[in-house]
Amino acid sequence: MRKRHIISFLFCCILASVSGQTLEQAKALFLKGEYAKAKPVFKKYVQSQPSSANYNYWYGVCCLKTDAPQEALPHLELAAKRKIQNAPLYMGESYNALYRFEDAVKSYEEYIDILNKKKLPTDEAEQLLAKAKNNARMLKGVEDVCIIDSFVVDKAHFLDTYKLNEESGKLFTYNDYFKQEGKNEGTVYETEIGNKVYYSERGKNNALNIVSKNKMLDKWGDSNPLSASINGNGNSNYPFVLTDGTTLYFANDGEASMGGYDIFVTRYNTDTDDYLTPENVGMPFNSPYNDYMYAIDEYNELGWFASDRYQPENKVCIYVFIPNASKRIYNYEATDPDLMLHLAQLHALKETWKDKGVVKEAKERLKAAINHQPRKEKAVDFEFVINNDSTYYSIDRFKSPEAKTLFLKYQQMSADYFQQTEKLNAQRQSYAEADKTERLKMAPAILDLEKRTQEMSQELDTLAINARNKEIMYIKKQ
């Protein structure tokens, strides 16, 4: 027994010598949040004593905080089983980063139970639990969108990658537009004719707020903060306005985000002279990481957004996608769970490609935009894929009268489905902001509407398949 202790002592001495840091020094770094420096030391101690709850806990947290949640999980799970108090908290954070939202909910509930037993505050944990529950709901509404390309660039100059047609306005950093220096995280959106700007700057609460300015003749007016629904919670930044002048996209890192910045959309209501309650645009645009600077080039029919998911520090990935005319979500119940996660995470862009012809055309538009070439105009009413070789853009392309009738029904139901989906998103947002009593009243209606939208989604899939098959069979007979 004595020999074992001597060997263990000698091994620990060797570890300290190899790492250049003692265990106490690593713990001090851990407490200061310098996880990258502490991580190698804890890793060696875990390797020497794999069953140690503390070593696993410290190493697991270091992995999580250095963007390795998958590596962190087994160590945090062991620590939780050994009753390390904060282990379920970081387990929940790891599960959330891996899109395992239901597991995150269980971990946060376990952590809250521990805090309650010790009569400790639970407010922060309750917020994390609510966020995980909301993320789990959002996973059931992933938008069916085609992502055609992506670019990993330096975060400091990420706006240089956006190639928007001038008709969509212009994007600037705060410093470039206002000729400032220093650390100004804000961005500026200027309208096509340059008579109005939207930008973000720090307010009295030290949070980033979005404000606007109007230009009268050659003079800028005073800045006008946007409504409290936009600026009232967390930091609001990265504004972009569609050419309709009323639809505003922006990013916010408040309570309604999945984690970090999320992209939101709102519209200006001329009747109330105010903006509507912002809606989270959902996955795959948003993630447990930072997602922002959503912009639509309506002329080139291309969308852009930035995300630091899976990226090293100071890098960001710019995604380019084909904007949908109306929101369409994947059928959660009928989609393979692993594929659903991949689609939500943007694991592989090609998984979002349904029509190679459409992707090819979009890539040509992107290439032209990057090279500042005017695009070739093509008037279309819609895009409906018949097969790998044929896509219809107008109703007169249909040969089969029966297929045409089915498609017209499909179009009408698509509009109805979009309205119901928008209504459901609004109800979910209200539910997330409500107290427990109000949620109990709202839950039945939300569940009914969820069921109805799922049924409509399945009916739309069936109509599309039937219309497609009828058209193919008719053409074959000709």
N, C-alpha and C positions, 0 to 999 in steps of 0.2 A: 504494500500500500504506500509506504514511504517512497519507494522508487518511482511510483506513478506520479506522486506529487512533485518529485524532483524533476522528472522528465517534463511535466506540464510547465513547471516554472522555467526550465531552460528553454522550452519551445516559445514561451511568451517573451523571454528575453531576446530570442532570435527574431521574433516577429517585430519587436520594437526596433531592433537594430536594422532589419531589412527595410522597414517602412520609413524610418527616420522620425517616427512619432510614437509616443506611448499611448496606451489606451486612454489615460486621463486627458492627454492633449487632444485626442480624437473626439472625446466626449465634449470637451470645451468648444471645439470647432462645430460640433453638432448643435450645441445650444446657441451658438452664434449664427446658425443657418448656413455655415460654409460646408455644405454637404459633399461637394465634389472633392474637397481636400480630406474629409473624414472617411469617405467611402472605401478607399483602398485598405485602410487599417482595419475597419470593421469586417471587410471581406476576409482578411487573413484570420481574424479571430473566429469568424463563423466556420471557416474551413477547419480550424483546429478543434472547435467544439460545436458541431452542427446542431446539437440539441439545446443550446443555451438560448433561453427566451430573450434575454436582453440583447445579446449579440445579433440575433435574428431581427429583433425590432429595430435596432439602430441601423443595421445594414439595409433592411427593407425600406425604411424611411429615406435613407440616402439614395437608394435606387429610384424611388418614386420621385424625389425632388430633382433628380438628374435625368428626368425623362425616360425612365426605364420601368414603367408600371408592371409590365409582364414579369420582369425579373424580380420585382419587389414582392409580388403576391405570395409566393410560397413561404417567404420569410415572415411576412406580416401575419399570414394565416397561422403559422406555428406560434408566433408571439401571442396572438389572440387566444389560441387554445390554452396557452400557459398563463392566461389572465393578466397580460400586460394591459394596463388601463386604456391607453390611447391607441392600441393596435387596431381596434375596429374602425376608428376614425380614419386612419390612413388606408386601411383595407377598402373602405368605402370610396376614398379618393382614387385608389388604384382601379377598382372596378368601374368607376365612372369614366376614367380615362380610356378604358378598354371597351366602352359601350355596353358593359354588363350591368345595366341600370337596375334591374331587379335585385341583383346581388348587392349592389351599392345601397339600395333601400334597406335591405336586411341588416347590413353592417352598421348603417347609421342608426337604425332602430335599436340595435344591440348596444351601441355606444350611448345613446340617450338613456337607455335602461340603467347602464352603469352609473351615469351621472346622477340620475334620479335617486338611486340607492345611496349614493354618497352625498346627496343634497347639494349638488353643484349646479351652476347655471347651465341651461340647455339651449339658450336662444340661438347661438351660432350653429349648433348641431341640428336644430329644428329647421333652420334655413337650408342647410345642406341636404337634409332629408326631403324637404319640399322640392328642391331643385332636381334631386335624383328621380323623384316621382314624376315630375314634369318631363324630364328627359325620357323616361320610360314611355310616357304617352306620346311624345314626339316621334319616337322610333316607329310608331304605328302609322305615321303620316309622312314618310319620306317621299319627296317629290320625284317624279319620273322625269328627269331632265338629262339631256345629252351633253356631257362634258367633252369637248373636242381636243383640248390641249392644256398643258400646264408648263410653267416656267419657274424655276427656283432662282431667286435673285437676292441681292443684298437688301435688307429691310430699309436701310437709310435712303435708298434710291428707288423704291419699288414702284412709285408712280410713273417712272420713266417707261415702264413696261406697258402701261395702258395706252392703247392706240385707238382713241375715240375719234369719230368723225366730228368735225367742227359743229355740225348741227346739234350734237348732243351736249355741247358745252365743253368746258375745260376744267382740268384738275391741277391743283398746285399744292405744294407744301405751304404752310403758314409763313415760314421764313422767306421763301422765294417770292410769294405774292406781295407781302408787306415790307419786303426788304429789311428783315429783322435778323438778328443773330441770337444765339443761345438755344436752350432746349425748349422748343415749342413743338409739341406733338401734333398740333392741329393741322387739318387739311382744309383747302378752300375749293369750293365749286363755283364757277362763274358761268352764267347763262350764255347762250350762243351770241347774243348781241351785246353782251357785257354790261347790261344795265342793272344786274343784281348779283350779289354773291351770298353764299351760305358758307360759314366757316365755324370752327370751334376754337374757343379760347377759355382759359381758366377764369371762373367766376369768383365771387366772394367766398363761396364754400370750398374753394380750392379744387373743385371738380371741373372737368371740361364740359362746357355748355355750347350748344349750337345757336348761333345768332345769324341774322341776315342784315344786309344793307342794300338800299336802293340808290340808284344814281339818277339825279335830276340834272339835265344838261351836262355840265362837266364837273359837278360837285356831288360827292357822296354824302348821303344823309347819316343820321345817327344809327348805331347798331341796335337791332331789336331782337332780344332773346326770344326763341321759339317757346311754345307753351310748356307748362310744367309736366305734361304727359310725356314730353320728349326729354326735358332736362331735369326732371324731378328726382331721378334715382341713378346714382352712379355717374360714370363718365359717358358723355355723348360726343361722338366724333364722326369723321368720315362721311359728311353729307353728300348726297347726289340727288338731283331732281330730274324727273323725266321731262320730255318736251311739252307735256300737257300743263306744266307749271304747278301742278297740284300734288303729284305723287312724289313723296320724299323717302329715300332710303338712307339709313344711317346705322351706326354701330353703337351699342351700349353694353356696359359690363355690369349692370345692376342685377337685381333679384330675378328678373325674368330671363336672364341669359343662361345658357347651358353651362357656361364656365368661361371666364375671360370675356372678351368682346363677342357679341352676337349681332347678326344683321337683322334690322327691323324695317318695317315699311309702314307708312301712314299716309293719309291723304288730307288735303286742306278742304274743309267744309265751308263753302261760301255762306251758307245759311247761318251758321253759328260763328263765323269769322274766327275759326280755330281749327286745329288739327284733330283728327279722329284718334282714338286710342291706338297706339302703335301695336303692330302684330309681329311676332317673331316669324321670320320666313321659313324656319325649320331646317331640317336636314335635306339634302347633304350639304347645304351652304353653311350651316352652323354645326359646331362640334364642341366638345369639352375644352377646346383650346381657343385661341383668338382668331376670329373671322371678321372681316371688315372690308370697307371700300368696295361695296357692291355698285356696279355701274352698268347701264344698258346703253349700247350704241344701237339706236333704233334704225339708223340708216343702213348699217351693215348687218343688222339682225344678229348681234353678238353681245354676250354679257360677260362681265369680268368681276372677279372677287378675289380677295387675298386671304390666306390662312397660314398660321405658323404650325399647324398640325404636322407632326412627324419631322419637323425641321430643326436643325441645330440653331443655337443662339445667333441672333443677328441675321438670320435668313428667313425668307418667306416664300411661299409658293403662290403664284398667280394662276388661277384657273380661268379658262375661257369656255363658255357654254352657249348653247342655243336657247334663247329665252322662249318659254312657252307662252302662247297666246292666252291660255287660261291654265290655272294650276291643275295638275293631274298627279295623283299619288299612286305608288305601287300598291298592289293588293297584298297587304301584310299577311293575311291568313293563308293565301295561296302561294306565297313565295318561300322558297327554302330559307330557313333561319340564317344559315351561314352567308348565303347570297345577300339577304336583307342587310346584314351587318356590313358586308363589303360595299353595298350600294350607299349606305349611310355614311360610311367612312371614306368613300372615294378610294377604295383599295386599289382598283384598276380601272382606268378611264374607259377601256374597251368594253367593260361590263355594262356601261350606260349606252352603248351604241346599238341601235336597233335597225337602222337603215344606213348602209355604207354609202349610198348615194347622197343622202342628206349630209352625212359627216364630210364627205369629199367636197361638196359645195361650200359648206361652212369653213372648211380649212382653206379653200381658195379665197373666200371673203377675208379670212384672217390674214392670209399672205398679202392680199391687196392692201389691207388696212395698215399692216406693218410697213409696206413699201410705199404708202401714201398714194395708192392708185385708186381711181374711181371704180366702183363696183358696177358690174353689168346688171341692169335692172331686169327683174322678172316678176311680172304681176301674178300673184297667187292669191287664192281665196282661203286655202288651207293646205295641209300636208297630210296625206293618208297613204300609208305604205300598203301596196298590194302584194308584192313579193320582193325578192332581193334585186330584181331588175327593173321594177316599175313602181313609181310613186305618183299619185294623182294630186293635182293642185287646183282643180276646178271640177264642178259637178258634171259638166258636159263630157268629161273624160270617161264616165261610166258607160259601159256597153250594155250591161244587164239592167233592165228596168227594176227587177226585184232587188238587185244590189243597191241601186240608186235610192230606192225607197228605204231600205234598211239603213243606209248611210245618213239620209236626212233625219231619220229617227235618232240615230247616233248623235248627230250634231245637236239636236234639240235637247237630248238627255245630257250631253256634255255641258251645255249651258246651265241646266238645272243642277247638275252635280257640282259645278263650280260655285253656284250660289249657296248650296247647302254646305259645302266645304268651308266657304268663307264664314258662314254662320256658326259652324262648329268651332272653327278657330277662335272666333270672338267669344263664344261661350266658354271654351277652355281657358282663355285668358282671364275672363271674369272669375272663373272657378279658382284659378291660381291666386287671385288677389282677395278672395273671399275668406271670411272666418269659418269656423267649423259648422256653425248652425246654418249659414247660408249655403255651404257646400252640400249639406244633407238635402236641402231643398232643390239644389241645381242638378245633383247627380243623376236622377232618373231621366230628365230631359236630355242631358248630354249622352247618356248611354243609349237612349232611343235614337238620337241623331247619329251617333257613331254606327249603330246597327244599320240605319237607313243608308248612310253614305257607303258603307261596306257593300250593301246589297246593290246600290247604284253602280259602284265600281265593277262588281261582278257582271251586272247587266250590260255595262258599257263594253267590257271585254268580250262578252258573248255576241253583242251586236256587231262589234268590229270584226270578229272572226267570221261570223255568218256573212256579212257584207263582202268581206274579202274572198271567202270561199265561193260565194255565188258568182262573183265577178270572174274568178279564175275558171270555174266550171263553164260559164257562158262563153268565155273566150276560146276555151279548148274545143267547144262544140262547133265553133264557126269555121 
